[in-house]
Each structure stands twice: as C-alpha cells, then as structure tokens.
Amino acid sequence: MPILASFMVPHPPMIVPAVGRGSEKQVEETTRAYQQVAREIAALKPETIVITSPHATLYSDYFHISPGRKARGSFSYFRAPEVKFQETYDEELVDAISELAYRDGFSAGTMGEREPDLDHGTMVPLYFIEQEYKDFKLVRIGLSGFPLKDHYQLGMYIASAAAKLSRKVVLVASGDLSHKLQDYGPYGFAKEGPEYDKRIMDVMGRGAFGELLDFEESFCDKAAECGHRSFVIMAGAWDGQQVQAKSLSHQDVTGVGYGICTFYPAGESKPDPSRQFLAAHLAAKEQALAAKATDADAYVRLARMTIDQYVKTGKKPAVSELPDLPGELLDRRAGAFVSIHEHGQLRGCIGTIGPTARNLAQEIVNNAVSASTRDPRFNPIREEELTWLEINVDVLGEPEDIDSEDQLDVKRYGVIVSTKDGRRGLLLPDIEGVDDVESQVKIAMHKGGIQPHEKYFLQRFEVIRHK
C-alpha cells in the first residue's frame, strides 16, 4: 500500500491562537490552508501519521525516531500550557523502519533520545489535525546532519515499512522556509532568502522532487531555511511513484517563509522509473565525478591515488617509485592542505602551514592520508565512499605578518591567528559559506582555541588551489 498522501507544512507557534494572542491574524492565509490540510487528512482516515520535524532530537550522524508507547507535549514554553497533547506512537511501524535501516547499515533508529516531550515542529501540525481527526497513531522522526541523499533514503524506508505492514499512512513534512525574507524579520534579510522560497515553492508545487537534491548546502545555509531536509524525507517516500502536487499557500509577512503543499498518488499504481530520483541523482553525480577526476591535474591525482591506495591497503604510495610526477612536485617544498568533500559536505581536511616533508609530493601524500583517516572530526573514510569523493589540494605561499584585518581579503588570502604561547588557528581563503573577513578570523580563532579578549597576531597567505 503506497503512502495515502503527504503534506508540506510550516510550524510557527504564533499560528496557534493561544500563543499568537492576536498576532496569528497576520498569517490567516496560512491558517486557512492548514485547516484544509487537516480536513483532507480527516477524509483519508489514516491509521498512522508520520511527522518529520527539524525540532525533534537531531544528531549529525544519526536519524532519531522517537521510541516508546506514548508522548506528551504542550506549548508551555510559548506561554500557552493549556494547549497540550498526548499521543500514542505506532511502535510496530517504528520497529519496521528501524529494522530496514539496520539491515542496510543505515544510521537510523530509536537510540539516544534526549527530549521525550513533543517539539513545536510536531505540535503545530497536530494542533490543526486534531481539530478534525484524532483516531491515529504517531511516528515522530528528526532530521540529521547527513547529506540530502540520506534524508531521501530515509523516506524510502518509511514507505517500504508502511507497505510491509499494509499500514494506512499519511506523512507530514514539518518545516518553515527561509528565515531571511525581510529586514524586520528575526534573522534579517539575505538575498538567498526570497530566492529559496521562490525556488522551493516552484519545485514542490510541481512535485519535481529530484530537484530537491540539487539545492546546494551553502545556498540553504545562507537562506536560513528550516525544513528542506524534512521535505526531502517526504519526497523519498514517493520514490518511483507519480504524484499529484498542489500548492495551497505561501506567506512571508513575518520575515519567515510559510509554505503549504499537498501530494497525492497519481497515475497508475505501478512504479514509474522516471521518478526514481535518488538513483538518477547518484548516477549523474558518479558520472560527473569520474569526468572531474579524469581532468584533474597532477596534484589532485596524487592526492586521490594516495587516498584510494591507503583506504584499500593501509599503505602509502612511495613517492620515489611514482612515474611522471612533475618536477615542481619533486623539487619544491611547501605547506599544503588536502580537502575532501562527499555529497557536498566536508569529509576531511588536514594540512601543514609550512613544509614538513622533503618535497611537495610527499607533503601531499602525508596530508592526503591524514585528511582521509585522521581528521578528528570524522570517521575514517571507507572503501565504499571512494567513488563519491571530491578532492582539492591547496599549496600555501609564505605567510606574511599584517597589522589589521583591513589587510585581509576573504577570497584571496587565508589567515593565521596566533598567540605568544604558541596557539594558532588557520583558515584557507575562498571557503564556501565564509563571506567576510570577520567570520574568517573568528573561525580561525576558534580553531586555535583563542578567545576574543586575548591578544593575538595576524598573518595572511595566498594559495594555489588545485581541483
């Protein structure tokens, strides 16, 4: 049995009258659309409603599914304790999703619950739904720091588990849009804010779920969106199925985007290969990465070959035995950083400010091994990940002392912040998401364990970036 329907909804607490105390009148269009969603859910009479919420328990490397038999919650945090909920979880469906994930080594399940009370990302949808329909069990699922492809995969597990149990399921993807739509909004304005809202409403209004996977992480971050990963999970639940999509409303009067869309199965019940978006996305990405690797220069080829060999065998290549290395790699000494990304996210980055090896080739080999297996922020790279890696090599020029931040340029120069007692933090130039010198210096200080009130010294350096 396919998912009965799914709904993209926002979760502003102020839309609940007891919380808004009159301010909810600003979003009456959203309220009317929410009420329509509730009536449609009531007409479907689902046995279980799955709600994905950005405000449920969240881990960087794990999807948390709320465990147990029952859960409570209220809007007491928003000064409306009289609006409260007591829900019964669908333990059987929770177990089925967890078992499918465990079978595939997918990091999702019921471990590590930090806050059993319902969050407002779950309670706002429940507030509207339960005005029309209460005869259902609940499954509550949080998001993660994993790439978008993994959120889509989780949606596929939800659909498979529902089909396995022949469960009548409605999926509600809770999430606000951009929080940077107006200067007077809670987070100010960024041009990416309205761009995100326009783009996401277009994509969801067409049911073009494959395009959700093409949103860049940095673009989403700059837009300060809330629900994108929630929407991607929902999209995964429809993988391989035709969908009838409808946009009901969009508002941005508070400086935050609130969008509501509905999705129902359409066309024949048999699978539609043209809508197997995750498989298509991965195939296209694999092809693009293979072409990029073929066109890479000697610096990146050396780093990639080192990572491939070390991950597979635990042995570094011997630089002296490598044929056809350019003379500049063998004759020059310099500091170098090796940066690794996977599916748009940093997967490892280690480097040296100055030369530590007999030549630049050995410097790259050493740092490629460290970036792929010894970066303390990440687990070592596994062999099955090698296909998906994007690798950069930055060769550092000589650092020069500077007197102030005015002599920095976030696109041209990297920065080194240091103290007299030897603490030092470095940030490379032209890093995605780092758009101003103040942020660049602040991040470098944090990496060096340097507090803002301490006296520190600045150096700048240029790099040659090999992609």
N, C-alpha and C positions, 0 to 999 in steps of 0.2 A: 504494500500500500504506500503510495507516494505521500509526501507532506501535503496536508489539506490546503494550506495556504501559508504565506508568511507576510510579515508587516514590518516596515521600517518606520520607527517612531522615535521622537525625542524624549528627554526626561527632565525638563526644567521643574524643580519643585514648586516654583511660584504658580504653575498652571493649576495646582490644587488650591481651591478657594481658601481653605483654612490656613494655607501657607501664604498665598499671594495677598490675601486681605485687600482685594481690590485691584492689585497690580496685574492679576490674571486677565483683566479685561483687555490688556494690550495684545494678547495672543488669542483672541476669540476665534480667529480663523483656524488656528492650530487646534483649539479645543473642539470645534465642530468636526474637524477631520478625525480627531481622536475618538470622538463619540461614534462616528461612522465605523471606524475600525472595530470598536467594541461591539457594535450591533452585528457586524459581519462575522466576528468570532463567535458570538452567541448563536448565529444561524448555522454555523458549522458544527457546533456541539462537540468540540474536541475532547478526547479523554485526557490529553496532556498538553500543556503549553510550555514550550521551551523558551526561556528568555536569556539572551546573551547580553551581558551588561559590562560596560567599562569600569563600573564601580564595585563589582564583586571582587573577591580575592584574586589578585593578579601577581603572577610571577614572570620573571624574564624568560624562564626556560621550562615552563610547565603550564598546562591548561587546567585550572582548578574547577571541578564540578562539585557543587555543594552536596555534602553527604547527609545521611540521617533520614529520619521519617518526617519530621515537621520543622518548620521555621517560623519565626515571628519577626515583626518589624513595625516601626512607626515613624512618623515624621517629627518626633520629639526634638531631634537635632535642629529642625526648622521651626521650632516653637509651635508645633501642632501635634502634641502627643495623642490627641483624641482620634487622629486618623491612623489606624493601626491595622495590622494584617496578621493572620495566622494561616499558614499554607501547609499542605501535605505534599511531600516530594514523591515523585514516581521513582521509587527505589529500583524497580525492575528495569526501567529504561536507563537510569543512571548506570547500573551494572552492565547493561548491554553495550553502552557507549564505551565504558571503561575497558571492557573485555576486548572489543575490537581494536582499540588503541594499543592495549598491551600486546596483543597478538602481533602487531606490526612494529613494535618498539617505538610507538608514537607517544610523546610525553604528555599524557593527559590522564586525569583520574581524580580521586577524592581525597588524596593526601594533603596535609598541610593547611587545613582550614584555620584562618586567623580570626575571622569575624563571622560567627554564625547568623547574626541578625541580618535581615534583608536590607539591601542597599537601596538608595533612592532611584538608581537606574533600573531596578526591578520593580520598586513600589509604584512609581508613576504610571507605568503601563498597567499594573494590577489595579490601581485606583479606577481607571476608566473601564477596564474589562469587567471588574466585579460589580459595576453598576448594572451590567447587562447579563452576566453569566458567572456562575460560581462552581459549577459541577465539573471541576477538572483538578488534576494533579499538576504539580510544577516541577520543572527541571531548571536550575539556575547555573549558568556557566559564565566564568570570567574569561577575559582575554589574556594575552601573553605578549612577551617581547619578541616572539618568533616572527619570521618573515610572513608576508601576506599569504604565501602559498600554503603555509601550515594552518592558517586560520581557515582557508578554503577546504583543506583536507579534513579539518575537524567537522565542518559542515557535512561533508560526505559521510563521515562516521555517524553523525546524528541521524541522517536519512536512512542509512543502512540498518542502524539499530531499530529505528521505528518500523521499518519494513519487516525485519526479522521477527518482531513481536506483534506484527499486524496492529500496531498502535495508531489511533487517530490523533495526529499531532499537528499543532499549529506552532510556527516558530516566530517569535517576536525579536527583532534585532533592535535593541535599545541603544540610542546614541545621538547626541547632538552633532551638528555640523561644525562649521568654523566658529571659533570664539573671538575672531578678529575682524568683524564686519563693520564696526563703527568706532569712531574716535571715542565716543562716550561709553562704549561697552566696557566690560570688566577687564579686558586684556588689551584695549586699544585697537588700532587698525593696522592691518598689513594687507598689501595688495593681493597676496595669495588667498586671503580670506574669501572675498567675493568670487575669486576665480575658482576656489574649491567648491563653493556652494553651487555655482552655476554648472560646473562640470559634474558633480555628484548627482544633482537632480536630473540632469540630462541622461546620465548613464543609468540611473535607477528607473527613471521614467520609461526608458526603452527596454529595460530588462537586459541590458548589454553587460552581463556580469563579468565577461572576460576582461573588459576594460578596467574593472576594479583592481586587477592585478598589475596594471601599468602605472598606477599612481606612485610617484617617487616618494620615498620616506622623507626626504628633506622638504619636499613640497607640502606634504601633510603636516610636518612639524611646524613649518612657517605659518601655515593656515590655522594652527592650533585646533585641529579637528578632534573630535572626541570619539566618534562612532565608526570610523572607517573599518576597523578590524571586525567589529560586530557585524557590519553589513557584509563583509567578505565571508564570515562564517555562514551567514544566511544564504549567500549565493552558492556556497559549496553544497548546501542541502538540495539544491536544484540541479546539480551537475548532470548533464546529459538529458535534461528534460526541457521541452518547450514551456515557456512561461508567458502568461498574460499579465503585463505590468501596467500600473496606473498611478500617476502622481496625483495626490489629493491636495497637498498644500505645501507652501514654503513661506516662512516668515523670518525676518531678521531685525525686527524693531527693537530688540533689546541689545543688539550687538553680537548676539549668538544666533546661529542658524538653526531653525527647527524645520525638518522636512518629514513628510509622511507619504509613504507609497505602499501600495498593496500588490501582492503577487499570487497568482493562482495558476494551477496547471492548465496548459492549453494544448490543442492538437491531439494527436494520437498518444496513447499510453506507452507505446514502445520507445526505447531510448533514441535520442537524436544525437548522433556522433558530432554534429557540428556545434553542439553546445557542451562538449566535454572540454571546458575551458582550461582546467588545470593541465591536462595532458598537452593541449595545444600550446599553452604558455611555456611549459617546460621544454617542449620540442624546439620552439622558436629560440628560446634562450640558449639551449645547448648548441644550436647551430651558430648563433651569433658569437658565443664564447669561443667556439672552435675556430671560427674565422679570425677573431681577435688574437687568439694565441698564435695562429699561423703568421699573422702580420707583425707580431711583437719583435722588438729589437733584441740585441744580444743580452742586454742587462736583464730584461724581463724573462727571456728564455732561460737564462742561467738560474734565476730565482725559481721559476716554475719547475725546471728539471730537478733542482735540489729538493723542492718540497715533495714532488712526486716520488723521487727515489727514497727520501728519508721516511716518508709516511709508509711506504710499502716495505722497506727493508731495514729501516733503522740505521742506515749508513749514509754518510755524506759523500758526495762525489769528490774525487781527488782533482783539484784544480790543475795540477801538473799533467794530468792524463787527458784533459779535455782538449779536443782538437778545435782549431779555428776560432779561438777566443780573440777578440780584437786586442791590439797592443795596449790600448788605453785601459783595459781592464787588468792587464798584467803588469803594466809599468807604473800605474798611478796608485797612490794611497789616498783615501778619503773616508770620511764617515758616510754611512748610508743607512737608509731606513727601508725595510720591506713591509708593505701594507697589503693585507689580504681582505677582500670583501667576498661575501657569499649572499646571493639573492638580495643585494642592495644593502646589506648590513656588514659592519666591521666584524671580521673574524679573527684578526690578529694583526699586531703592528709592533715591531721591535726594531731598534736601530742604534746606531752609535753616532755621537756628536762629532767625534774625530776618529782618525784611523786607528784601528787596533790590530789589524792583520797585515801580512806582508804585502798584500796588494788589494785592489778594489774587488777583484773577482772573489778572493777568499772572504772579504768583508761581507759581500752579498750572500755567499754560501752560508756563512755563520749566522747572519741575521735572518735569512730565509728559514733555517731550521728553528731558530728561536721564535720567530713570529708564528710559525705553524704549530709548534708543540709546547712552547714555554711561556707564552703570554699568560700571566696570572689571571687575566680577566676571562679567559675562555678555556674550555676543554681542548685537548689536542685534536687536531684535525684528523678525521677518519678517512680511510681509503675511498669510501663511497661518496665523499664530499668533493673529491679532487676535480671532477667534471665541472663543478659549479663555481670554481674559484676565479676571481678577478684579482690580478696581482700588479702592484705598482712598485717601482724602485725609485727612491729619491736619493740622489747623490748631493751631499751637502758641501757648500762652499765654506770658506773660512769665516767663523763668527767675528763680528766687529762690535766693539763697545759703542753704545749710544747713550745719550743723556736723557731722553724722554720718549714717551710713546708717540710724540709727533713725528718721530723719525721712522716709524713703522708703517708698513702698507700690508694689510692682511692678505692681499693677493700675491704680492711679490716677495715679501720677507717672512721667514719663520722667526720665532722669538725664543730666546733662552732667558729665563728668570732665575737668578741665583742669589744666595746669601753668603756672608762671610764664613759661616760654619760649614759650608760645602753642600747645602741642599740646592737642588737645581731641577727645574722643570722646563720642558721643551715642547713647543707645538710647531708643526710644519706649516708652511704657507698654503693658502688656497685650499682649505679644508671645507668640504661641503657642510653647510649649516653654520659655519663661523664667518660672520659677515662684517664684523667690526673689530678694531684693534682692542677695545676694552674687553670684549669677550675673549679674544685670543690670549691676552695677558692673564686674564682671570683663570682660564683653563690651565695655562702653563703653571701658574702659581699653585693651583690645586694639585696638579700632578707632582709638584715638588714639595708639597706639604708646607707651603709658605702662606702665612696669614697676611691679610691686607694691612694690618697695623705694623708689620715688620719692615725693616729697611732691606731693600733688595736692589739688585743691579740688573740692567737690561743689556742684552746683546741681540743683534739681528744677523741673519744669514740668508743667502739665496740658495735655491736648489735647482737642479736639473731633474725634471720628473720624467721617468720612463714608464709608459703604459703598455 
